[in-house]
Amino acid sequence: MRATKAIIHLDYLKQNIAEIKRFVKPGVKMCIAVKADAYGHGAVECAKTAVASGADFLAIATVDEGRELRDAGIKTPLLMLSLCAPEEIADAVSLDITPFVFDEEYIRLFAEEVQRQNKAPYSVHLAVDTGMGRIGCEPKNAAVIAQKIADTGVLVQGGTATHFAVSDVDSKEGRDFTELQFKTFTDAITLIRNAGLNPGLCHCCNSAATIDHPEMQLDMVRPGIIVYGYYAEEISKAYLEKKGTPLTLRPVMTLVSTVSAIRRFEAEKSVGYGRTWKAEKETDIGVLTIGYGDGWVRRFALNGVPVAVNGKSYPIRGRICMDQCMIDLGLDNKNVHRWDAAVLFGDSAEGALQTADDIAQKTGTISYEITSCITRRVPREFKE
Ligand SMILES: *Cc1c(COP(=O)(O)O)cnc(C)c1O
């Protein structure tokens, strides 16, 4: 295996889910998001661990993601959170993927395919747009669309869902909007019930809402990022401690590389493309075998993200290349030897001095983007 790899702690994944369960009310089902290759952690392995830890559903984004899980023998219901193309619907149905639906055309396409494959009754979840502004029907039309589902005669409304836009924001404005979304959602559910229809499992909580708004859990929660060990933005560790509901998460992924060479640079010698950095005085430069082709992207260097080797942190010098980047070890560094592991982010037990969240905060993004953008070239090494 390449020395540059992502160590995936399935044991931490299990611990995180157990921690999250303390916040989930008895009887509430869990749909764990394993979309985008489980936020970069490896969908099949993470899905198996999630199911062993009690996941009732797994959330995916694409039909291909569903196929990968089914091919691995996973029988758990799969909820597909994004729409697929019409030409993928045959596969979606044959793989027993439960789609989010919200408009007549998409409902009709699924119904026709279900009929063709003789798979009735087939479960779909109605998505309601209460303020996310992505997919979902208008809340006032919820009963009308629910009736369209029923009218197909082959689809059943297994659930009704909405998605929060700012549940991870700790401000009055944010909280008010989440409350409004929740109210709009429960009103839409009432419309469906008043029309004599069954809304099925009602669910709206992502990670932040699951932890911060237990009163909104309804029949099922859909956590993602917290499962992988990162707090949902402003619903931070400190915030939850202050609130009196502490949550201890461990980052599941540790990204490591190696110091493949250590080279003496005299003053004025430059490092890398564009010659953006020159040694001020003599120093030793370590060459790491990781670059933007691995998801270790160029902007990390611009924002002074350091790299840990044997418990100390060293600055990246020059631009990050596709396959390599360079760090400044200083002269005659006794702490670092050739082939030592360089730890880019992850759990402190693996020698990491920062998490993906720390990097995200420095570089204007979110932990989700950092872990899910670690590319396929980086082998995942699973630890139980
Ligand atoms: C991705 C996603 C989730 C999980 O979100 P987290 O913020 O990672 O908890 C839940 N529901 C929907 C519809 C999503 O798209």
The ligand as an SDF file (V2000), in Angstrom:
LIG
                    3D

 15 15  0  0  0  0  0  0  0  0999 V2000
  -26.4320   15.1880    3.4120 C   0  0  0  0  0  0  0  0  0  0  0  0
  -27.7970   15.2070    3.9620 C   0  0  0  0  0  0  0  0  0  0  0  0
  -28.0080   14.8670    5.3130 C   0  0  0  0  0  0  0  0  0  0  0  0
  -26.8860   14.7140    6.3150 C   0  0  0  0  0  0  0  0  0  0  0  0
  -26.3550   16.0110    6.5690 O   0  0  0  0  0  0  0  0  0  0  0  0
  -25.2750   16.2740    7.7200 P   0  0  0  0  0  0  0  0  0  0  0  0
  -25.1620   17.7430    7.8120 O   0  0  0  0  0  0  0  0  0  0  0  0
  -24.0080   15.6370    7.2730 O   0  0  0  0  0  0  0  0  0  0  0  0
  -25.8160   15.6450    8.9470 O   0  0  0  0  0  0  0  0  0  0  0  0
  -29.3280   14.7410    5.7340 C   0  0  0  0  0  0  0  0  0  0  0  0
  -30.3560   14.9550    4.8850 N   0  0  0  0  0  0  0  0  0  0  0  0
  -30.1810   15.3150    3.6070 C   0  0  0  0  0  0  0  0  0  0  0  0
  -31.3620   15.5470    2.7320 C   0  0  0  0  0  0  0  0  0  0  0  0
  -28.8960   15.4750    3.1060 C   0  0  0  0  0  0  0  0  0  0  0  0
  -28.7250   15.8550    1.8340 O   0  0  0  0  0  0  0  0  0  0  0  0
  1  2  1  0
  2  3  1  0
  2 14  2  0
  3  4  1  0
  3 10  2  0
  4  5  1  0
  5  6  1  0
  6  7  2  0
  6  8  1  0
  6  9  1  0
 10 11  1  0
 11 12  2  0
 12 13  1  0
 12 14  1  0
 14 15  1  0
M  END
$$$$
